[in-house]
């Protein structure tokens, strides 16, 4: 399996993450900690499908809060 470098910034690998309060052990989303891009709910990770975290949270009517992000494991291409 190959780790995925962020298609937006190419600075770091993409991680599987969960938000606090979501089911334990399930890392449904993907996130780049370098440029704060999120891919929600198993979305294909490419340079068209990601969303800036602040915009993502704004779309959900929330302030961007980095403390709720739980880092799981590197996202990989199967
Ligand atoms: Zn990035």
PDB file of the backbone (N, CA, C, O) and the ligand in Angstrom, with CONECT records:
HET     ZN  A 101       1
ATOM      1  N   UNK A   1       0.842  -1.201   0.000  1.00  0.00           N
ATOM      2  CA  UNK A   1       0.000   0.000   0.000  1.00  0.00           C
ATOM      3  C   UNK A   1       0.878   1.253   0.000  1.00  0.00           C
ATOM      4  O   UNK A   1       1.922   1.300   0.650  1.00  0.00           O
ATOM      5  N   UNK A   2       0.441   2.232  -0.723  1.00  0.00           N
ATOM      6  CA  UNK A   2       1.228   3.448  -0.891  1.00  0.00           C
ATOM      7  C   UNK A   2       0.584   4.620  -0.164  1.00  0.00           C
ATOM      8  O   UNK A   2      -0.612   4.873  -0.310  1.00  0.00           O
ATOM      9  N   UNK A   3       1.381   5.324   0.612  1.00  0.00           N
ATOM     10  CA  UNK A   3       0.859   6.523   1.267  1.00  0.00           C
ATOM     11  C   UNK A   3       0.601   7.599   0.208  1.00  0.00           C
ATOM     12  O   UNK A   3       1.227   7.618  -0.851  1.00  0.00           O
ATOM     13  N   UNK A   4      -0.322   8.475   0.522  1.00  0.00           N
ATOM     14  CA  UNK A   4      -0.753   9.481  -0.459  1.00  0.00           C
ATOM     15  C   UNK A   4      -0.204  10.843  -0.058  1.00  0.00           C
ATOM     16  O   UNK A   4      -0.508  11.343   1.025  1.00  0.00           O
ATOM     17  N   UNK A   5       0.598  11.440  -0.921  1.00  0.00           N
ATOM     18  CA  UNK A   5       1.014  12.813  -0.649  1.00  0.00           C
ATOM     19  C   UNK A   5      -0.122  13.757  -1.029  1.00  0.00           C
ATOM     20  O   UNK A   5      -0.824  13.550  -2.018  1.00  0.00           O
ATOM     21  N   UNK A   6      -0.281  14.787  -0.226  1.00  0.00           N
ATOM     22  CA  UNK A   6      -1.382  15.715  -0.430  1.00  0.00           C
ATOM     23  C   UNK A   6      -1.344  16.300  -1.844  1.00  0.00           C
ATOM     24  O   UNK A   6      -0.334  16.882  -2.240  1.00  0.00           O
ATOM     25  N   UNK A   7      -2.430  16.153  -2.610  1.00  0.00           N
ATOM     26  CA  UNK A   7      -2.462  16.656  -3.979  1.00  0.00           C
ATOM     27  C   UNK A   7      -2.541  18.183  -4.051  1.00  0.00           C
ATOM     28  O   UNK A   7      -2.400  18.761  -5.128  1.00  0.00           O
ATOM     29  N   UNK A   8      -2.764  18.832  -2.914  1.00  0.00           N
ATOM     30  CA  UNK A   8      -2.829  20.294  -2.919  1.00  0.00           C
ATOM     31  C   UNK A   8      -1.473  20.921  -2.619  1.00  0.00           C
ATOM     32  O   UNK A   8      -1.020  21.800  -3.353  1.00  0.00           O
ATOM     33  N   UNK A   9      -0.822  20.476  -1.543  1.00  0.00           N
ATOM     34  CA  UNK A   9       0.432  21.139  -1.141  1.00  0.00           C
ATOM     35  C   UNK A   9       1.670  20.268  -1.372  1.00  0.00           C
ATOM     36  O   UNK A   9       2.787  20.783  -1.421  1.00  0.00           O
ATOM     37  N   UNK A  10       1.479  18.965  -1.513  1.00  0.00           N
ATOM     38  CA  UNK A  10       2.596  18.054  -1.755  1.00  0.00           C
ATOM     39  C   UNK A  10       3.664  18.107  -0.654  1.00  0.00           C
ATOM     40  O   UNK A  10       4.812  17.728  -0.882  1.00  0.00           O
ATOM     41  N   UNK A  11       3.284  18.574   0.529  1.00  0.00           N
ATOM     42  CA  UNK A  11       4.243  18.762   1.617  1.00  0.00           C
ATOM     43  C   UNK A  11       4.200  17.642   2.646  1.00  0.00           C
ATOM     44  O   UNK A  11       5.159  17.440   3.391  1.00  0.00           O
ATOM     45  N   UNK A  12       3.095  16.920   2.688  1.00  0.00           N
ATOM     46  CA  UNK A  12       2.932  15.924   3.735  1.00  0.00           C
ATOM     47  C   UNK A  12       1.994  14.838   3.211  1.00  0.00           C
ATOM     48  O   UNK A  12       1.286  15.028   2.222  1.00  0.00           O
ATOM     49  N   UNK A  13       2.007  13.705   3.894  1.00  0.00           N
ATOM     50  CA  UNK A  13       1.058  12.663   3.520  1.00  0.00           C
ATOM     51  C   UNK A  13      -0.315  12.999   4.090  1.00  0.00           C
ATOM     52  O   UNK A  13      -0.446  13.777   5.035  1.00  0.00           O
ATOM     53  N   UNK A  14      -1.328  12.391   3.489  1.00  0.00           N
ATOM     54  CA  UNK A  14      -2.702  12.571   3.939  1.00  0.00           C
ATOM     55  C   UNK A  14      -2.987  11.530   5.026  1.00  0.00           C
ATOM     56  O   UNK A  14      -2.617  10.363   4.900  1.00  0.00           O
ATOM     57  N   UNK A  15      -3.648  11.975   6.085  1.00  0.00           N
ATOM     58  CA  UNK A  15      -3.972  11.100   7.218  1.00  0.00           C
ATOM     59  C   UNK A  15      -5.453  10.821   7.277  1.00  0.00           C
ATOM     60  O   UNK A  15      -6.272  11.666   6.915  1.00  0.00           O
ATOM     61  N   UNK A  16      -5.798   9.622   7.738  1.00  0.00           N
ATOM     62  CA  UNK A  16      -7.182   9.326   8.085  1.00  0.00           C
ATOM     63  C   UNK A  16      -7.437   9.949   9.448  1.00  0.00           C
ATOM     64  O   UNK A  16      -6.623   9.816  10.361  1.00  0.00           O
ATOM     65  N   UNK A  17      -8.547  10.617   9.580  1.00  0.00           N
ATOM     66  CA  UNK A  17      -8.885  11.266  10.848  1.00  0.00           C
ATOM     67  C   UNK A  17     -10.339  10.998  11.236  1.00  0.00           C
ATOM     68  O   UNK A  17     -11.159  10.563  10.428  1.00  0.00           O
ATOM     69  N   UNK A  18     -10.614  11.273  12.488  1.00  0.00           N
ATOM     70  CA  UNK A  18     -11.989  11.253  12.981  1.00  0.00           C
ATOM     71  C   UNK A  18     -12.180  12.538  13.770  1.00  0.00           C
ATOM     72  O   UNK A  18     -11.209  13.160  14.200  1.00  0.00           O
ATOM     73  N   UNK A  19     -13.410  12.925  13.956  1.00  0.00           N
ATOM     74  CA  UNK A  19     -13.712  14.037  14.846  1.00  0.00           C
ATOM     75  C   UNK A  19     -14.122  13.486  16.204  1.00  0.00           C
ATOM     76  O   UNK A  19     -14.715  12.411  16.298  1.00  0.00           O
ATOM     77  N   UNK A  20     -13.802  14.226  17.240  1.00  0.00           N
ATOM     78  CA  UNK A  20     -14.240  13.841  18.577  1.00  0.00           C
ATOM     79  C   UNK A  20     -15.748  13.599  18.566  1.00  0.00           C
ATOM     80  O   UNK A  20     -16.504  14.355  17.956  1.00  0.00           O
ATOM     81  N   UNK A  21     -16.165  12.554  19.236  1.00  0.00           N
ATOM     82  CA  UNK A  21     -17.590  12.272  19.312  1.00  0.00           C
ATOM     83  C   UNK A  21     -18.056  11.290  18.264  1.00  0.00           C
ATOM     84  O   UNK A  21     -19.147  10.733  18.380  1.00  0.00           O
ATOM     85  N   UNK A  22     -17.234  11.064  17.225  1.00  0.00           N
ATOM     86  CA  UNK A  22     -17.601  10.049  16.246  1.00  0.00           C
ATOM     87  C   UNK A  22     -17.238   8.670  16.798  1.00  0.00           C
ATOM     88  O   UNK A  22     -16.507   8.542  17.780  1.00  0.00           O
ATOM     89  N   UNK A  23     -17.765   7.663  16.142  1.00  0.00           N
ATOM     90  CA  UNK A  23     -17.550   6.300  16.614  1.00  0.00           C
ATOM     91  C   UNK A  23     -16.053   6.001  16.746  1.00  0.00           C
ATOM     92  O   UNK A  23     -15.266   6.285  15.843  1.00  0.00           O
ATOM     93  N   UNK A  24     -15.690   5.438  17.860  1.00  0.00           N
ATOM     94  CA  UNK A  24     -14.288   5.163  18.182  1.00  0.00           C
ATOM     95  C   UNK A  24     -13.673   4.177  17.200  1.00  0.00           C
ATOM     96  O   UNK A  24     -14.291   3.176  16.839  1.00  0.00           O
ATOM     97  N   UNK A  25     -12.459   4.467  16.776  1.00  0.00           N
ATOM     98  CA  UNK A  25     -11.729   3.538  15.928  1.00  0.00           C
ATOM     99  C   UNK A  25     -12.080   3.621  14.458  1.00  0.00           C
ATOM    100  O   UNK A  25     -11.499   2.912  13.637  1.00  0.00           O
ATOM    101  N   UNK A  26     -13.040   4.494  14.116  1.00  0.00           N
ATOM    102  CA  UNK A  26     -13.406   4.665  12.710  1.00  0.00           C
ATOM    103  C   UNK A  26     -12.900   6.025  12.243  1.00  0.00           C
ATOM    104  O   UNK A  26     -13.345   7.065  12.729  1.00  0.00           O
ATOM    105  N   UNK A  27     -11.980   6.005  11.312  1.00  0.00           N
ATOM    106  CA  UNK A  27     -11.413   7.271  10.827  1.00  0.00           C
ATOM    107  C   UNK A  27     -11.981   7.528   9.431  1.00  0.00           C
ATOM    108  O   UNK A  27     -11.384   7.177   8.413  1.00  0.00           O
ATOM    109  N   UNK A  28     -13.137   8.144   9.428  1.00  0.00           N
ATOM    110  CA  UNK A  28     -13.937   8.242   8.208  1.00  0.00           C
ATOM    111  C   UNK A  28     -13.404   9.279   7.227  1.00  0.00           C
ATOM    112  O   UNK A  28     -13.637   9.165   6.023  1.00  0.00           O
ATOM    113  N   UNK A  29     -12.701  10.278   7.719  1.00  0.00           N
ATOM    114  CA  UNK A  29     -12.288  11.386   6.868  1.00  0.00           C
ATOM    115  C   UNK A  29     -10.781  11.342   6.619  1.00  0.00           C
ATOM    116  O   UNK A  29     -10.042  10.611   7.279  1.00  0.00           O
ATOM    117  N   UNK A  30     -10.353  12.141   5.651  1.00  0.00           N
ATOM    118  CA  UNK A  30      -8.925  12.263   5.386  1.00  0.00           C
ATOM    119  C   UNK A  30      -8.540  13.724   5.523  1.00  0.00           C
ATOM    120  O   UNK A  30      -9.346  14.612   5.246  1.00  0.00           O
ATOM    121  N   UNK A  31      -7.307  13.976   5.951  1.00  0.00           N
ATOM    122  CA  UNK A  31      -6.910  15.342   6.282  1.00  0.00           C
ATOM    123  C   UNK A  31      -5.427  15.543   6.013  1.00  0.00           C
ATOM    124  O   UNK A  31      -4.614  14.657   6.274  1.00  0.00           O
ATOM    125  N   UNK A  32      -5.079  16.720   5.488  1.00  0.00           N
ATOM    126  CA  UNK A  32      -3.678  17.113   5.365  1.00  0.00           C
ATOM    127  C   UNK A  32      -3.382  18.126   6.457  1.00  0.00           C
ATOM    128  O   UNK A  32      -3.948  19.219   6.466  1.00  0.00           O
ATOM    129  N   UNK A  33      -2.494  17.766   7.381  1.00  0.00           N
ATOM    130  CA  UNK A  33      -2.178  18.657   8.497  1.00  0.00           C
ATOM    131  C   UNK A  33      -1.290  19.818   8.070  1.00  0.00           C
ATOM    132  O   UNK A  33      -1.097  20.769   8.827  1.00  0.00           O
ATOM    133  N   UNK A  34      -0.758  19.741   6.873  1.00  0.00           N
ATOM    134  CA  UNK A  34       0.116  20.802   6.376  1.00  0.00           C
ATOM    135  C   UNK A  34      -0.705  21.980   5.822  1.00  0.00           C
ATOM    136  O   UNK A  34      -0.427  23.135   6.147  1.00  0.00           O
ATOM    137  N   UNK A  35      -1.698  21.693   5.001  1.00  0.00           N
ATOM    138  CA  UNK A  35      -2.467  22.782   4.373  1.00  0.00           C
ATOM    139  C   UNK A  35      -3.940  22.776   4.800  1.00  0.00           C
ATOM    140  O   UNK A  35      -4.749  23.525   4.252  1.00  0.00           O
ATOM    141  N   UNK A  36      -4.290  21.919   5.793  1.00  0.00           N
ATOM    142  CA  UNK A  36      -5.655  21.905   6.336  1.00  0.00           C
ATOM    143  C   UNK A  36      -6.721  21.598   5.290  1.00  0.00           C
ATOM    144  O   UNK A  36      -7.791  22.206   5.283  1.00  0.00           O
ATOM    145  N   UNK A  37      -6.420  20.655   4.416  1.00  0.00           N
ATOM    146  CA  UNK A  37      -7.444  20.195   3.471  1.00  0.00           C
ATOM    147  C   UNK A  37      -8.108  18.947   4.030  1.00  0.00           C
ATOM    148  O   UNK A  37      -7.447  18.054   4.561  1.00  0.00           O
ATOM    149  N   UNK A  38      -9.434  18.905   3.899  1.00  0.00           N
ATOM    150  CA  UNK A  38     -10.172  17.735   4.377  1.00  0.00           C
ATOM    151  C   UNK A  38     -10.910  17.068   3.224  1.00  0.00           C
ATOM    152  O   UNK A  38     -11.434  17.729   2.328  1.00  0.00           O
ATOM    153  N   UNK A  39     -10.935  15.748   3.273  1.00  0.00           N
ATOM    154  CA  UNK A  39     -11.770  14.948   2.372  1.00  0.00           C
ATOM    155  C   UNK A  39     -12.741  14.203   3.265  1.00  0.00           C
ATOM    156  O   UNK A  39     -12.357  13.366   4.082  1.00  0.00           O
ATOM    157  N   UNK A  40     -13.998  14.530   3.086  1.00  0.00           N
ATOM    158  CA  UNK A  40     -15.012  14.012   3.998  1.00  0.00           C
ATOM    159  C   UNK A  40     -15.407  12.590   3.634  1.00  0.00           C
ATOM    160  O   UNK A  40     -15.490  12.237   2.458  1.00  0.00           O
ATOM    161  N   UNK A  41     -15.646  11.787   4.647  1.00  0.00           N
ATOM    162  CA  UNK A  41     -16.343  10.506   4.529  1.00  0.00           C
ATOM    163  C   UNK A  41     -15.923   9.611   3.374  1.00  0.00           C
ATOM    164  O   UNK A  41     -16.754   9.213   2.558  1.00  0.00           O
ATOM    165  N   UNK A  42     -14.664   9.300   3.305  1.00  0.00           N
ATOM    166  CA  UNK A  42     -14.211   8.335   2.316  1.00  0.00           C
ATOM    167  C   UNK A  42     -14.202   8.835   0.890  1.00  0.00           C
ATOM    168  O   UNK A  42     -14.087   8.046  -0.048  1.00  0.00           O
ATOM    169  N   UNK A  43     -14.323  10.151   0.717  1.00  0.00           N
ATOM    170  CA  UNK A  43     -14.242  10.743  -0.611  1.00  0.00           C
ATOM    171  C   UNK A  43     -12.901  10.407  -1.251  1.00  0.00           C
ATOM    172  O   UNK A  43     -11.878  10.334  -0.570  1.00  0.00           O
ATOM    173  N   UNK A  44     -12.914  10.205  -2.552  1.00  0.00           N
ATOM    174  CA  UNK A  44     -11.677   9.975  -3.288  1.00  0.00           C
ATOM    175  C   UNK A  44     -10.715  11.140  -3.052  1.00  0.00           C
ATOM    176  O   UNK A  44     -11.113  12.303  -3.116  1.00  0.00           O
ATOM    177  N   UNK A  45      -9.465  10.825  -2.781  1.00  0.00           N
ATOM    178  CA  UNK A  45      -8.492  11.876  -2.474  1.00  0.00           C
ATOM    179  C   UNK A  45      -7.810  12.322  -3.753  1.00  0.00           C
ATOM    180  O   UNK A  45      -6.916  11.644  -4.260  1.00  0.00           O
ATOM    181  N   UNK A  46      -8.231  13.457  -4.270  1.00  0.00           N
ATOM    182  CA  UNK A  46      -7.521  14.057  -5.395  1.00  0.00           C
ATOM    183  C   UNK A  46      -7.600  15.576  -5.269  1.00  0.00           C
ATOM    184  O   UNK A  46      -8.110  16.102  -4.280  1.00  0.00           O
ATOM    185  N   UNK A  47      -7.093  16.266  -6.274  1.00  0.00           N
ATOM    186  CA  UNK A  47      -6.947  17.718  -6.147  1.00  0.00           C
ATOM    187  C   UNK A  47      -8.221  18.478  -6.492  1.00  0.00           C
ATOM    188  O   UNK A  47      -8.206  19.704  -6.603  1.00  0.00           O
ATOM    189  N   UNK A  48      -9.326  17.752  -6.662  1.00  0.00           N
ATOM    190  CA  UNK A  48     -10.606  18.422  -6.921  1.00  0.00           C
ATOM    191  C   UNK A  48     -11.598  18.202  -5.787  1.00  0.00           C
ATOM    192  O   UNK A  48     -12.557  18.958  -5.634  1.00  0.00           O
ATOM    193  N   UNK A  49     -11.364  17.174  -5.005  1.00  0.00           N
ATOM    194  CA  UNK A  49     -12.381  16.740  -4.038  1.00  0.00           C
ATOM    195  C   UNK A  49     -12.150  17.262  -2.627  1.00  0.00           C
ATOM    196  O   UNK A  49     -13.043  17.173  -1.785  1.00  0.00           O
ATOM    197  N   UNK A  50     -10.973  17.802  -2.355  1.00  0.00           N
ATOM    198  CA  UNK A  50     -10.684  18.285  -1.013  1.00  0.00           C
ATOM    199  C   UNK A  50     -11.299  19.650  -0.767  1.00  0.00           C
ATOM    200  O   UNK A  50     -11.685  20.362  -1.694  1.00  0.00           O
ATOM    201  N   UNK A  51     -11.380  19.993   0.512  1.00  0.00           N
ATOM    202  CA  UNK A  51     -11.944  21.285   0.895  1.00  0.00           C
ATOM    203  C   UNK A  51     -11.112  21.846   2.042  1.00  0.00           C
ATOM    204  O   UNK A  51     -10.695  21.114   2.940  1.00  0.00           O
ATOM    205  N   UNK A  52     -10.880  23.140   1.997  1.00  0.00           N
ATOM    206  CA  UNK A  52     -10.170  23.770   3.110  1.00  0.00           C
ATOM    207  C   UNK A  52     -10.973  23.595   4.391  1.00  0.00           C
ATOM    208  O   UNK A  52     -12.193  23.759   4.400  1.00  0.00           O
ATOM    209  N   UNK A  53     -10.283  23.264   5.463  1.00  0.00           N
ATOM    210  CA  UNK A  53     -10.963  22.917   6.713  1.00  0.00           C
ATOM    211  C   UNK A  53     -11.829  24.057   7.241  1.00  0.00           C
ATOM    212  O   UNK A  53     -12.937  23.824   7.724  1.00  0.00           O
ATOM    213  N   UNK A  54     -11.338  25.264   7.152  1.00  0.00           N
ATOM    214  CA  UNK A  54     -12.121  26.401   7.663  1.00  0.00           C
ATOM    215  C   UNK A  54     -13.403  26.585   6.855  1.00  0.00           C
ATOM    216  O   UNK A  54     -14.459  26.885   7.411  1.00  0.00           O
ATOM    217  N   UNK A  55     -13.302  26.403   5.535  1.00  0.00           N
ATOM    218  CA  UNK A  55     -14.487  26.516   4.677  1.00  0.00           C
ATOM    219  C   UNK A  55     -15.442  25.358   4.956  1.00  0.00           C
ATOM    220  O   UNK A  55     -16.659  25.532   5.021  1.00  0.00           O
ATOM    221  N   UNK A  56     -14.863  24.186   5.117  1.00  0.00           N
ATOM    222  CA  UNK A  56     -15.659  22.997   5.447  1.00  0.00           C
ATOM    223  C   UNK A  56     -16.476  23.218   6.715  1.00  0.00           C
ATOM    224  O   UNK A  56     -17.675  22.938   6.751  1.00  0.00           O
ATOM    225  N   UNK A  57     -15.814  23.722   7.753  1.00  0.00           N
ATOM    226  CA  UNK A  57     -16.506  23.949   9.025  1.00  0.00           C
ATOM    227  C   UNK A  57     -17.531  25.069   8.895  1.00  0.00           C
ATOM    228  O   UNK A  57     -18.618  25.005   9.469  1.00  0.00           O
ATOM    229  N   UNK A  58     -17.165  26.098   8.130  1.00  0.00           N
ATOM    230  CA  UNK A  58     -18.091  27.202   7.883  1.00  0.00           C
ATOM    231  C   UNK A  58     -19.358  26.683   7.200  1.00  0.00           C
ATOM    232  O   UNK A  58     -20.467  27.099   7.536  1.00  0.00           O
ATOM    233  N   UNK A  59     -19.186  25.772   6.238  1.00  0.00           N
ATOM    234  CA  UNK A  59     -20.329  25.161   5.553  1.00  0.00           C
ATOM    235  C   UNK A  59     -21.236  24.415   6.520  1.00  0.00           C
ATOM    236  O   UNK A  59     -22.434  24.265   6.279  1.00  0.00           O
ATOM    237  N   UNK A  60     -20.650  23.953   7.614  1.00  0.00           N
ATOM    238  CA  UNK A  60     -21.426  23.248   8.629  1.00  0.00           C
ATOM    239  C   UNK A  60     -21.859  24.200   9.759  1.00  0.00           C
ATOM    240  O   UNK A  60     -22.374  23.767  10.790  1.00  0.00           O
ATOM    241  N   UNK A  61     -21.638  25.485   9.542  1.00  0.00           N
ATOM    242  CA  UNK A  61     -22.058  26.479  10.515  1.00  0.00           C
ATOM    243  C   UNK A  61     -21.240  26.477  11.794  1.00  0.00           C
ATOM    244  O   UNK A  61     -21.728  26.854  12.859  1.00  0.00           O
ATOM    245  N   UNK A  62     -19.967  26.040  11.673  1.00  0.00           N
ATOM    246  CA  UNK A  62     -19.128  25.946  12.861  1.00  0.00           C
ATOM    247  C   UNK A  62     -17.827  26.708  12.674  1.00  0.00           C
ATOM    248  O   UNK A  62     -17.367  26.932  11.555  1.00  0.00           O
ATOM    249  N   UNK A  63     -17.249  27.099  13.804  1.00  0.00           N
ATOM    250  CA  UNK A  63     -15.903  27.648  13.804  1.00  0.00           C
ATOM    251  C   UNK A  63     -14.923  26.499  13.586  1.00  0.00           C
ATOM    252  O   UNK A  63     -15.131  25.395  14.089  1.00  0.00           O
ATOM    253  N   UNK A  64     -13.859  26.762  12.838  1.00  0.00           N
ATOM    254  CA  UNK A  64     -12.835  25.732  12.658  1.00  0.00           C
ATOM    255  C   UNK A  64     -12.156  25.457  13.990  1.00  0.00           C
ATOM    256  O   UNK A  64     -11.658  26.371  14.648  1.00  0.00           O
ATOM    257  N   UNK A  65     -12.141  24.203  14.375  1.00  0.00           N
ATOM    258  CA  UNK A  65     -11.569  23.805  15.656  1.00  0.00           C
ATOM    259  C   UNK A  65     -10.664  22.597  15.409  1.00  0.00           C
ATOM    260  O   UNK A  65     -11.123  21.515  15.044  1.00  0.00           O
ATOM    261  N   UNK A  66      -9.370  22.816  15.620  1.00  0.00           N
ATOM    262  CA  UNK A  66      -8.408  21.756  15.318  1.00  0.00           C
ATOM    263  C   UNK A  66      -8.299  20.741  16.470  1.00  0.00           C
ATOM    264  O   UNK A  66      -7.741  19.656  16.305  1.00  0.00           O
ATOM    265  N   UNK A  67      -8.840  21.113  17.631  1.00  0.00           N
ATOM    266  CA  UNK A  67      -8.678  20.223  18.786  1.00  0.00           C
ATOM    267  C   UNK A  67      -9.601  19.004  18.698  1.00  0.00           C
ATOM    268  O   UNK A  67      -9.426  18.038  19.441  1.00  0.00           O
ATOM    269  N   UNK A  68     -10.582  19.051  17.791  1.00  0.00           N
ATOM    270  CA  UNK A  68     -11.509  17.920  17.675  1.00  0.00           C
ATOM    271  C   UNK A  68     -11.017  16.878  16.674  1.00  0.00           C
ATOM    272  O   UNK A  68     -11.642  15.832  16.501  1.00  0.00           O
ATOM    273  N   UNK A  69      -9.899  17.167  16.017  1.00  0.00           N
ATOM    274  CA  UNK A  69      -9.373  16.238  15.017  1.00  0.00           C
ATOM    275  C   UNK A  69      -8.512  15.177  15.683  1.00  0.00           C
ATOM    276  O   UNK A  69      -7.543  15.487  16.377  1.00  0.00           O
ATOM    277  N   UNK A  70      -8.876  13.940  15.464  1.00  0.00           N
ATOM    278  CA  UNK A  70      -8.092  12.826  15.989  1.00  0.00           C
ATOM    279  C   UNK A  70      -7.380  12.141  14.834  1.00  0.00           C
ATOM    280  O   UNK A  70      -8.007  11.635  13.903  1.00  0.00           O
ATOM    281  N   UNK A  71      -6.044  12.138  14.918  1.00  0.00           N
ATOM    282  CA  UNK A  71      -5.255  11.572  13.848  1.00  0.00           C
ATOM    283  C   UNK A  71      -5.246  10.049  13.959  1.00  0.00           C
ATOM    284  O   UNK A  71      -4.927   9.491  15.008  1.00  0.00           O
ATOM    285  N   UNK A  72      -5.601   9.396  12.868  1.00  0.00           N
ATOM    286  CA  UNK A  72      -5.640   7.937  12.885  1.00  0.00           C
ATOM    287  C   UNK A  72      -4.368   7.331  12.332  1.00  0.00           C
ATOM    288  O   UNK A  72      -3.436   7.032  13.079  1.00  0.00           O
ATOM    289  N   UNK A  73      -4.330   7.151  11.024  1.00  0.00           N
ATOM    290  CA  UNK A  73      -3.196   6.473  10.370  1.00  0.00           C
ATOM    291  C   UNK A  73      -3.087   7.044   8.960  1.00  0.00           C
ATOM    292  O   UNK A  73      -4.034   7.659   8.470  1.00  0.00           O
ATOM    293  N   UNK A  74      -1.953   6.850   8.306  1.00  0.00           N
ATOM    294  CA  UNK A  74      -1.803   7.400   6.965  1.00  0.00           C
ATOM    295  C   UNK A  74      -2.823   6.809   5.998  1.00  0.00           C
ATOM    296  O   UNK A  74      -3.081   5.605   6.000  1.00  0.00           O
ATOM    297  N   UNK A  75      -3.393   7.676   5.178  1.00  0.00           N
ATOM    298  CA  UNK A  75      -4.262   7.205   4.103  1.00  0.00           C
ATOM    299  C   UNK A  75      -3.394   6.526   3.054  1.00  0.00           C
ATOM    300  O   UNK A  75      -2.269   6.956   2.797  1.00  0.00           O
ATOM    301  N   UNK A  76      -3.922   5.460   2.447  1.00  0.00           N
ATOM    302  CA  UNK A  76      -3.131   4.736   1.458  1.00  0.00           C
ATOM    303  C   UNK A  76      -3.961   4.435   0.216  1.00  0.00           C
ATOM    304  O   UNK A  76      -5.191   4.416   0.251  1.00  0.00           O
ATOM    305  N   UNK A  77      -3.261   4.205  -0.861  1.00  0.00           N
ATOM    306  CA  UNK A  77      -3.900   3.702  -2.080  1.00  0.00           C
ATOM    307  C   UNK A  77      -3.849   2.189  -1.997  1.00  0.00           C
ATOM    308  O   UNK A  77      -2.772   1.618  -1.821  1.00  0.00           O
ATOM    309  N   UNK A  78      -4.967   1.541  -2.118  1.00  0.00           N
ATOM    310  CA  UNK A  78      -4.991   0.083  -1.954  1.00  0.00           C
ATOM    311  C   UNK A  78      -4.531  -0.620  -3.221  1.00  0.00           C
ATOM    312  O   UNK A  78      -4.487  -1.849  -3.264  1.00  0.00           O
TER     313      UNK A  78
HETATM  314 ZN    ZN A 101      -1.772  19.536   1.948  1.00  0.00          ZN
END
